[in-house]
Amino acid sequence: MANTKSAAKRVLVIKKKTLRNNMKKSALRTSIKKCREAIAANSESAQDILKDTIKAIDKAASKNILHKNTAARRKSQLVRAFNAAAGK
């Protein structure tokens, strides 16, 4: 339990931020999953989905939801999978 008024406020603020970060992480995981499925199915819209997913990963890294190296690794994995499926 918080001892001061400001500490009590910080607890509330942290709860809100944690909830927001968890929602963004969940949306990012869903986006990555849809991208992998599109690549595996050789979908014609796979390139557009890949572009949107990379944009989402970059945004998450810039907001400190993902570490920058984790973001780079995820983008690299997706692009490698896309290139392998496209036969490049």
N, C-alpha and C positions, 0 to 999 in steps of 0.2 A: 504494500500500500504506500502511495506517495505521501511524503511528509509535508510538502509545500504545495501551494497553488500552482506554481510554475511546473513543478514535477508532475502534478496531476495532468496538466495540459499536455506536457510532452508525451505522457503515456497515451493520451487520446490521439495525438498527432501521429505517433509511431504506428498505432493500430491502423489508422487510415492509410498511411503510406505503405504499410506491409500488405494490406488488402489490395491496394492499387498495383503494387509490384507483382503480387501473386496472380492477379488477373492478366497482367501484361505477359508474364511468363507463360501462363496457360495458353493465351492466344498465340504466342510465338511458337510453342510446341505444336499446336494444332496446325499452324501455317507450315512448319517444317514437315510434319507428317503428310499433309496434303501435297506438298511439293514432291516428296519421295514417292508417293503413290502415283502422281502424274508422270514422273520420270519412269517408273517401273512399267506403267501402262503404255508408254510411248505416246502420250497424249499430245495433240497438236498445240494445246495451250500450255505445254510444260515450260516453254521458254518464258512466257509472260508470268506464270506462277513463280518460276525461279527468280525472276527479276523482282517481283513483289516481296518474296521471302527474304531475299538478300537485303532489300530496303528495310524490312522489319527488323532483321538481325542487326543492321547498322544502327538503327534508331535505338534498339534496346541497349546496345553497347554504349552509345553516347549518353544514355540516361542512367548508366551504371547498373542496369538490370542484369546484364551479362558482362563478364570480364572481356576485355578487348581481344585477348588471345583465344578465348573460347569462341567468340564471335568469328574470328578469322578461321578457326578450325572448322566450325560448322559450315561456313560459306564455302570453304575449300572442298569439304566432303560432298556438298550438294553439286558444285560445279563439276567435280570429277565424275560423279555418278551421271550427271547430265551428258557430259562428253562421251562417256563410255556407252551410254544408251544410244547416243546419236551416231556412234561409230567413228568418232574423230580420233 
